[in-house]
Amino acid sequence: MKATKTNRTNKPAVFLLILSVLFIGAGILRDETATVLIKSINICLECIGIG
């Protein structure tokens, strides 16, 4: 007996992946990468206890 392979995709996951890529692209086009970097550095320093 041969097992058949069904072609099932997880449509919500694919939709969210495409949507997240679009939002990341929009953030890059708006030059928000420096803002995100600064905020992530501040959060990291606060967790360590330096900031």
PDB file of N, CA, C, O and CB in Angstrom:
ATOM      1  N   MET A   1       0.839  -1.173   0.000  1.00  0.00           N
ATOM      2  CA  MET A   1       0.000   0.000   0.000  1.00  0.00           C
ATOM      3  C   MET A   1       0.889   1.244   0.000  1.00  0.00           C
ATOM      4  O   MET A   1       1.802   1.371   0.816  1.00  0.00           O
ATOM      5  CB  MET A   1      -0.957  -0.006   1.216  1.00  0.00           C
ATOM      6  N   LYS A   2       0.613   2.130  -0.903  1.00  0.00           N
ATOM      7  CA  LYS A   2       1.415   3.336  -1.065  1.00  0.00           C
ATOM      8  C   LYS A   2       0.759   4.498  -0.315  1.00  0.00           C
ATOM      9  O   LYS A   2      -0.435   4.758  -0.461  1.00  0.00           O
ATOM     10  CB  LYS A   2       1.587   3.682  -2.566  1.00  0.00           C
ATOM     11  N   ALA A   3       1.553   5.174   0.473  1.00  0.00           N
ATOM     12  CA  ALA A   3       1.037   6.319   1.210  1.00  0.00           C
ATOM     13  C   ALA A   3       0.960   7.523   0.281  1.00  0.00           C
ATOM     14  O   ALA A   3       1.910   7.832  -0.438  1.00  0.00           O
ATOM     15  CB  ALA A   3       1.923   6.631   2.442  1.00  0.00           C
ATOM     16  N   THR A   4      -0.155   8.178   0.306  1.00  0.00           N
ATOM     17  CA  THR A   4      -0.311   9.376  -0.512  1.00  0.00           C
ATOM     18  C   THR A   4       0.043  10.593   0.326  1.00  0.00           C
ATOM     19  O   THR A   4      -0.270  10.667   1.514  1.00  0.00           O
ATOM     20  CB  THR A   4      -1.756   9.491  -1.071  1.00  0.00           C
ATOM     21  N   LYS A   5       0.680  11.510  -0.300  1.00  0.00           N
ATOM     22  CA  LYS A   5       1.095  12.729   0.380  1.00  0.00           C
ATOM     23  C   LYS A   5       0.086  13.823   0.048  1.00  0.00           C
ATOM     24  O   LYS A   5      -0.125  14.151  -1.119  1.00  0.00           O
ATOM     25  CB  LYS A   5       2.546  13.150  -0.037  1.00  0.00           C
ATOM     26  N   THR A   6      -0.520  14.368   1.054  1.00  0.00           N
ATOM     27  CA  THR A   6      -1.468  15.448   0.826  1.00  0.00           C
ATOM     28  C   THR A   6      -0.737  16.769   0.884  1.00  0.00           C
ATOM     29  O   THR A   6       0.204  16.941   1.659  1.00  0.00           O
ATOM     30  CB  THR A   6      -2.615  15.412   1.855  1.00  0.00           C
ATOM     31  N   ASN A   7      -1.167  17.679   0.075  1.00  0.00           N
ATOM     32  CA  ASN A   7      -0.542  19.001   0.017  1.00  0.00           C
ATOM     33  C   ASN A   7      -1.368  19.954   0.868  1.00  0.00           C
ATOM     34  O   ASN A   7      -2.245  20.661   0.369  1.00  0.00           O
ATOM     35  CB  ASN A   7      -0.428  19.518  -1.461  1.00  0.00           C
ATOM     36  N   ARG A   8      -1.070  19.958   2.163  1.00  0.00           N
ATOM     37  CA  ARG A   8      -1.782  20.852   3.065  1.00  0.00           C
ATOM     38  C   ARG A   8      -0.853  21.980   3.469  1.00  0.00           C
ATOM     39  O   ARG A   8       0.300  21.750   3.834  1.00  0.00           O
ATOM     40  CB  ARG A   8      -2.306  20.094   4.310  1.00  0.00           C
ATOM     41  N   THR A   9      -1.355  23.173   3.404  1.00  0.00           N
ATOM     42  CA  THR A   9      -0.566  24.321   3.865  1.00  0.00           C
ATOM     43  C   THR A   9      -1.286  24.961   5.034  1.00  0.00           C
ATOM     44  O   THR A   9      -2.510  24.897   5.148  1.00  0.00           O
ATOM     45  CB  THR A   9      -0.340  25.358   2.719  1.00  0.00           C
ATOM     46  N   ASN A  10      -0.523  25.561   5.875  1.00  0.00           N
ATOM     47  CA  ASN A  10      -1.070  26.268   7.015  1.00  0.00           C
ATOM     48  C   ASN A  10      -1.292  27.714   6.582  1.00  0.00           C
ATOM     49  O   ASN A  10      -0.395  28.548   6.701  1.00  0.00           O
ATOM     50  CB  ASN A  10      -0.122  26.174   8.265  1.00  0.00           C
ATOM     51  N   LYS A  11      -2.483  28.006   6.083  1.00  0.00           N
ATOM     52  CA  LYS A  11      -2.766  29.318   5.496  1.00  0.00           C
ATOM     53  C   LYS A  11      -2.612  30.481   6.468  1.00  0.00           C
ATOM     54  O   LYS A  11      -2.072  31.514   6.073  1.00  0.00           O
ATOM     55  CB  LYS A  11      -4.152  29.327   4.947  1.00  0.00           C
ATOM     56  N   PRO A  12      -3.054  30.370   7.710  1.00  0.00           N
ATOM     57  CA  PRO A  12      -2.826  31.501   8.628  1.00  0.00           C
ATOM     58  C   PRO A  12      -1.343  31.777   8.866  1.00  0.00           C
ATOM     59  O   PRO A  12      -0.938  32.935   8.971  1.00  0.00           O
ATOM     60  CB  PRO A  12      -3.507  31.232   9.962  1.00  0.00           C
ATOM     61  N   ALA A  13      -0.538  30.730   8.951  1.00  0.00           N
ATOM     62  CA  ALA A  13       0.896  30.928   9.170  1.00  0.00           C
ATOM     63  C   ALA A  13       1.545  31.594   7.965  1.00  0.00           C
ATOM     64  O   ALA A  13       2.387  32.478   8.121  1.00  0.00           O
ATOM     65  CB  ALA A  13       1.583  29.591   9.463  1.00  0.00           C
ATOM     66  N   VAL A  14       1.160  31.178   6.774  1.00  0.00           N
ATOM     67  CA  VAL A  14       1.707  31.776   5.556  1.00  0.00           C
ATOM     68  C   VAL A  14       1.286  33.239   5.461  1.00  0.00           C
ATOM     69  O   VAL A  14       2.085  34.099   5.091  1.00  0.00           O
ATOM     70  CB  VAL A  14       1.241  30.995   4.302  1.00  0.00           C
ATOM     71  N   PHE A  15       0.025  33.518   5.798  1.00  0.00           N
ATOM     72  CA  PHE A  15      -0.469  34.893   5.772  1.00  0.00           C
ATOM     73  C   PHE A  15       0.306  35.768   6.752  1.00  0.00           C
ATOM     74  O   PHE A  15       0.710  36.878   6.405  1.00  0.00           O
ATOM     75  CB  PHE A  15      -1.968  34.930   6.101  1.00  0.00           C
ATOM     76  N   LEU A  16       0.515  35.277   7.974  1.00  0.00           N
ATOM     77  CA  LEU A  16       1.245  36.054   8.969  1.00  0.00           C
ATOM     78  C   LEU A  16       2.706  36.251   8.580  1.00  0.00           C
ATOM     79  O   LEU A  16       3.286  37.298   8.865  1.00  0.00           O
ATOM     80  CB  LEU A  16       1.160  35.376  10.322  1.00  0.00           C
ATOM     81  N   LEU A  17       3.300  35.263   7.936  1.00  0.00           N
ATOM     82  CA  LEU A  17       4.671  35.395   7.475  1.00  0.00           C
ATOM     83  C   LEU A  17       4.781  36.492   6.419  1.00  0.00           C
ATOM     84  O   LEU A  17       5.680  37.331   6.482  1.00  0.00           O
ATOM     85  CB  LEU A  17       5.177  34.061   6.916  1.00  0.00           C
ATOM     86  N   ILE A  18       3.877  36.485   5.459  1.00  0.00           N
ATOM     87  CA  ILE A  18       3.886  37.513   4.407  1.00  0.00           C
ATOM     88  C   ILE A  18       3.622  38.887   5.011  1.00  0.00           C
ATOM     89  O   ILE A  18       4.271  39.867   4.644  1.00  0.00           O
ATOM     90  CB  ILE A  18       2.830  37.196   3.317  1.00  0.00           C
ATOM     91  N   LEU A  19       2.663  38.957   5.942  1.00  0.00           N
ATOM     92  CA  LEU A  19       2.343  40.233   6.572  1.00  0.00           C
ATOM     93  C   LEU A  19       3.531  40.772   7.371  1.00  0.00           C
ATOM     94  O   LEU A  19       3.806  41.972   7.340  1.00  0.00           O
ATOM     95  CB  LEU A  19       1.123  40.082   7.482  1.00  0.00           C
ATOM     96  N   SER A  20       4.224  39.903   8.076  1.00  0.00           N
ATOM     97  CA  SER A  20       5.372  40.359   8.859  1.00  0.00           C
ATOM     98  C   SER A  20       6.501  40.843   7.965  1.00  0.00           C
ATOM     99  O   SER A  20       7.175  41.819   8.295  1.00  0.00           O
ATOM    100  CB  SER A  20       5.871  39.243   9.762  1.00  0.00           C
ATOM    101  N   VAL A  21       6.715  40.177   6.841  1.00  0.00           N
ATOM    102  CA  VAL A  21       7.746  40.630   5.900  1.00  0.00           C
ATOM    103  C   VAL A  21       7.374  42.004   5.340  1.00  0.00           C
ATOM    104  O   VAL A  21       8.247  42.854   5.168  1.00  0.00           O
ATOM    105  CB  VAL A  21       7.927  39.605   4.745  1.00  0.00           C
ATOM    106  N   LEU A  22       6.101  42.228   5.058  1.00  0.00           N
ATOM    107  CA  LEU A  22       5.662  43.538   4.562  1.00  0.00           C
ATOM    108  C   LEU A  22       5.872  44.631   5.616  1.00  0.00           C
ATOM    109  O   LEU A  22       6.317  45.732   5.290  1.00  0.00           O
ATOM    110  CB  LEU A  22       4.178  43.481   4.150  1.00  0.00           C
ATOM    111  N   PHE A  23       5.551  44.327   6.875  1.00  0.00           N
ATOM    112  CA  PHE A  23       5.753  45.322   7.933  1.00  0.00           C
ATOM    113  C   PHE A  23       7.230  45.601   8.171  1.00  0.00           C
ATOM    114  O   PHE A  23       7.606  46.746   8.419  1.00  0.00           O
ATOM    115  CB  PHE A  23       5.104  44.853   9.230  1.00  0.00           C
ATOM    116  N   ILE A  24       8.057  44.597   8.100  1.00  0.00           N
ATOM    117  CA  ILE A  24       9.500  44.809   8.243  1.00  0.00           C
ATOM    118  C   ILE A  24      10.008  45.681   7.099  1.00  0.00           C
ATOM    119  O   ILE A  24      10.813  46.588   7.313  1.00  0.00           O
ATOM    120  CB  ILE A  24      10.259  43.453   8.271  1.00  0.00           C
ATOM    121  N   GLY A  25       9.540  45.407   5.892  1.00  0.00           N
ATOM    122  CA  GLY A  25       9.924  46.227   4.739  1.00  0.00           C
ATOM    123  C   GLY A  25       9.466  47.667   4.893  1.00  0.00           C
ATOM    124  O   GLY A  25      10.201  48.592   4.544  1.00  0.00           O
ATOM    125  N   ALA A  26       8.256  47.869   5.415  1.00  0.00           N
ATOM    126  CA  ALA A  26       7.757  49.225   5.637  1.00  0.00           C
ATOM    127  C   ALA A  26       8.605  49.953   6.666  1.00  0.00           C
ATOM    128  O   ALA A  26       8.880  51.143   6.512  1.00  0.00           O
ATOM    129  CB  ALA A  26       6.295  49.191   6.089  1.00  0.00           C
ATOM    130  N   GLY A  27       9.022  49.255   7.711  1.00  0.00           N
ATOM    131  CA  GLY A  27       9.874  49.879   8.723  1.00  0.00           C
ATOM    132  C   GLY A  27      11.228  50.259   8.165  1.00  0.00           C
ATOM    133  O   GLY A  27      11.778  51.304   8.514  1.00  0.00           O
ATOM    134  N   ILE A  28      11.768  49.414   7.299  1.00  0.00           N
ATOM    135  CA  ILE A  28      13.059  49.728   6.681  1.00  0.00           C
ATOM    136  C   ILE A  28      12.926  50.934   5.763  1.00  0.00           C
ATOM    137  O   ILE A  28      13.803  51.797   5.745  1.00  0.00           O
ATOM    138  CB  ILE A  28      13.597  48.515   5.894  1.00  0.00           C
ATOM    139  N   LEU A  29      11.840  51.003   5.004  1.00  0.00           N
ATOM    140  CA  LEU A  29      11.642  52.140   4.104  1.00  0.00           C
ATOM    141  C   LEU A  29      11.451  53.451   4.869  1.00  0.00           C
ATOM    142  O   LEU A  29      11.784  54.520   4.358  1.00  0.00           O
ATOM    143  CB  LEU A  29      10.439  51.889   3.205  1.00  0.00           C
ATOM    144  N   ARG A  30      10.920  53.374   6.083  1.00  0.00           N
ATOM    145  CA  ARG A  30      10.718  54.569   6.897  1.00  0.00           C
ATOM    146  C   ARG A  30      11.942  54.913   7.732  1.00  0.00           C
ATOM    147  O   ARG A  30      11.883  55.816   8.567  1.00  0.00           O
ATOM    148  CB  ARG A  30       9.522  54.384   7.800  1.00  0.00           C
ATOM    149  N   ASP A  31      13.044  54.214   7.524  1.00  0.00           N
ATOM    150  CA  ASP A  31      14.295  54.447   8.261  1.00  0.00           C
ATOM    151  C   ASP A  31      14.119  54.329   9.765  1.00  0.00           C
ATOM    152  O   ASP A  31      14.627  55.157  10.521  1.00  0.00           O
ATOM    153  CB  ASP A  31      14.845  55.815   7.927  1.00  0.00           C
ATOM    154  N   GLU A  32      13.403  53.307  10.199  1.00  0.00           N
ATOM    155  CA  GLU A  32      13.196  53.098  11.623  1.00  0.00           C
ATOM    156  C   GLU A  32      14.168  52.079  12.202  1.00  0.00           C
ATOM    157  O   GLU A  32      14.035  51.686  13.360  1.00  0.00           O
ATOM    158  CB  GLU A  32      11.776  52.653  11.878  1.00  0.00           C
ATOM    159  N   THR A  33      15.136  51.652  11.416  1.00  0.00           N
ATOM    160  CA  THR A  33      16.076  50.649  11.907  1.00  0.00           C
ATOM    161  C   THR A  33      16.954  51.198  13.024  1.00  0.00           C
ATOM    162  O   THR A  33      17.262  50.477  13.973  1.00  0.00           O
ATOM    163  CB  THR A  33      16.944  50.143  10.769  1.00  0.00           C
ATOM    164  N   ALA A  34      17.359  52.452  12.928  1.00  0.00           N
ATOM    165  CA  ALA A  34      18.197  53.048  13.974  1.00  0.00           C
ATOM    166  C   ALA A  34      17.410  53.188  15.272  1.00  0.00           C
ATOM    167  O   ALA A  34      17.957  52.968  16.353  1.00  0.00           O
ATOM    168  CB  ALA A  34      18.734  54.424  13.525  1.00  0.00           C
ATOM    169  N   THR A  35      16.144  53.550  15.178  1.00  0.00           N
ATOM    170  CA  THR A  35      15.303  53.678  16.366  1.00  0.00           C
ATOM    171  C   THR A  35      15.149  52.337  17.072  1.00  0.00           C
ATOM    172  O   THR A  35      15.247  52.257  18.297  1.00  0.00           O
ATOM    173  CB  THR A  35      13.928  54.236  15.990  1.00  0.00           C
ATOM    174  N   VAL A  36      14.909  51.293  16.299  1.00  0.00           N
ATOM    175  CA  VAL A  36      14.755  49.962  16.879  1.00  0.00           C
ATOM    176  C   VAL A  36      16.063  49.516  17.530  1.00  0.00           C
ATOM    177  O   VAL A  36      16.045  48.918  18.606  1.00  0.00           O
ATOM    178  CB  VAL A  36      14.314  48.946  15.802  1.00  0.00           C
ATOM    179  N   LEU A  37      17.176  49.797  16.898  1.00  0.00           N
ATOM    180  CA  LEU A  37      18.476  49.418  17.457  1.00  0.00           C
ATOM    181  C   LEU A  37      18.735  50.129  18.783  1.00  0.00           C
ATOM    182  O   LEU A  37      19.193  49.509  19.742  1.00  0.00           O
ATOM    183  CB  LEU A  37      19.599  49.737  16.462  1.00  0.00           C
ATOM    184  N   ILE A  38      18.446  51.416  18.839  1.00  0.00           N
ATOM    185  CA  ILE A  38      18.662  52.184  20.064  1.00  0.00           C
ATOM    186  C   ILE A  38      17.772  51.664  21.186  1.00  0.00           C
ATOM    187  O   ILE A  38      18.215  51.527  22.326  1.00  0.00           O
ATOM    188  CB  ILE A  38      18.392  53.679  19.820  1.00  0.00           C
ATOM    189  N   LYS A  39      16.511  51.376  20.858  1.00  0.00           N
ATOM    190  CA  LYS A  39      15.598  50.866  21.889  1.00  0.00           C
ATOM    191  C   LYS A  39      16.028  49.488  22.376  1.00  0.00           C
ATOM    192  O   LYS A  39      15.934  49.194  23.568  1.00  0.00           O
ATOM    193  CB  LYS A  39      14.163  50.803  21.351  1.00  0.00           C
ATOM    194  N   SER A  40      16.497  48.648  21.468  1.00  0.00           N
ATOM    195  CA  SER A  40      16.921  47.311  21.886  1.00  0.00           C
ATOM    196  C   SER A  40      18.179  47.381  22.746  1.00  0.00           C
ATOM    197  O   SER A  40      18.326  46.599  23.685  1.00  0.00           O
ATOM    198  CB  SER A  40      17.170  46.420  20.660  1.00  0.00           C
ATOM    199  N   ILE A  41      19.075  48.294  22.442  1.00  0.00           N
ATOM    200  CA  ILE A  41      20.267  48.466  23.276  1.00  0.00           C
ATOM    201  C   ILE A  41      19.881  48.942  24.664  1.00  0.00           C
ATOM    202  O   ILE A  41      20.422  48.458  25.659  1.00  0.00           O
ATOM    203  CB  ILE A  41      21.245  49.458  22.630  1.00  0.00           C
ATOM    204  N   ASN A  42      18.946  49.891  24.742  1.00  0.00           N
ATOM    205  CA  ASN A  42      18.507  50.397  26.049  1.00  0.00           C
ATOM    206  C   ASN A  42      17.844  49.302  26.873  1.00  0.00           C
ATOM    207  O   ASN A  42      18.083  49.202  28.076  1.00  0.00           O
ATOM    208  CB  ASN A  42      17.539  51.569  25.870  1.00  0.00           C
ATOM    209  N   ILE A  43      17.018  48.485  26.241  1.00  0.00           N
ATOM    210  CA  ILE A  43      16.352  47.395  26.964  1.00  0.00           C
ATOM    211  C   ILE A  43      17.395  46.400  27.460  1.00  0.00           C
ATOM    212  O   ILE A  43      17.310  45.926  28.592  1.00  0.00           O
ATOM    213  CB  ILE A  43      15.306  46.682  26.058  1.00  0.00           C
ATOM    214  N   CYS A  44      18.369  46.084  26.628  1.00  0.00           N
ATOM    215  CA  CYS A  44      19.403  45.136  27.015  1.00  0.00           C
ATOM    216  C   CYS A  44      20.220  45.663  28.184  1.00  0.00           C
ATOM    217  O   CYS A  44      20.526  44.919  29.116  1.00  0.00           O
ATOM    218  CB  CYS A  44      20.312  44.832  25.835  1.00  0.00           C
ATOM    219  N   LEU A  45      20.568  46.918  28.141  1.00  0.00           N
ATOM    220  CA  LEU A  45      21.361  47.507  29.235  1.00  0.00           C
ATOM    221  C   LEU A  45      20.562  47.567  30.516  1.00  0.00           C
ATOM    222  O   LEU A  45      21.130  47.424  31.599  1.00  0.00           O
ATOM    223  CB  LEU A  45      21.842  48.910  28.862  1.00  0.00           C
ATOM    224  N   GLU A  46      19.221  47.779  30.422  1.00  0.00           N
ATOM    225  CA  GLU A  46      18.400  47.807  31.615  1.00  0.00           C
ATOM    226  C   GLU A  46      18.313  46.410  32.227  1.00  0.00           C
ATOM    227  O   GLU A  46      18.298  46.271  33.450  1.00  0.00           O
ATOM    228  CB  GLU A  46      16.999  48.346  31.292  1.00  0.00           C
ATOM    229  N   CYS A  47      18.257  45.389  31.400  1.00  0.00           N
ATOM    230  CA  CYS A  47      18.186  44.022  31.922  1.00  0.00           C
ATOM    231  C   CYS A  47      19.475  43.636  32.650  1.00  0.00           C
ATOM    232  O   CYS A  47      19.447  42.933  33.660  1.00  0.00           O
ATOM    233  CB  CYS A  47      17.912  43.032  30.783  1.00  0.00           C
ATOM    234  N   ILE A  48      20.586  44.104  32.126  1.00  0.00           N
ATOM    235  CA  ILE A  48      21.875  43.804  32.761  1.00  0.00           C
ATOM    236  C   ILE A  48      22.022  44.625  34.043  1.00  0.00           C
ATOM    237  O   ILE A  48      22.674  44.185  34.990  1.00  0.00           O
ATOM    238  CB  ILE A  48      23.056  44.099  31.787  1.00  0.00           C
ATOM    239  N   GLY A  49      21.432  45.789  34.075  1.00  0.00           N
ATOM    240  CA  GLY A  49      21.501  46.645  35.256  1.00  0.00           C
ATOM    241  C   GLY A  49      22.451  47.802  35.092  1.00  0.00           C
ATOM    242  O   GLY A  49      22.769  48.488  36.064  1.00  0.00           O
ATOM    243  N   ILE A  50      22.912  48.033  33.876  1.00  0.00           N
ATOM    244  CA  ILE A  50      23.846  49.138  33.653  1.00  0.00           C
ATOM    245  C   ILE A  50      23.096  50.435  33.422  1.00  0.00           C
ATOM    246  O   ILE A  50      23.501  51.487  33.918  1.00  0.00           O
ATOM    247  CB  ILE A  50      24.761  48.841  32.462  1.00  0.00           C
ATOM    248  N   GLY A  51      21.992  50.367  32.665  1.00  0.00           N
ATOM    249  CA  GLY A  51      21.273  51.580  32.284  1.00  0.00           C
ATOM    250  C   GLY A  51      20.279  51.930  33.270  1.00  0.00           C
ATOM    251  O   GLY A  51      19.576  52.927  33.110  1.00  0.00           O
TER     252      GLY A  51
END
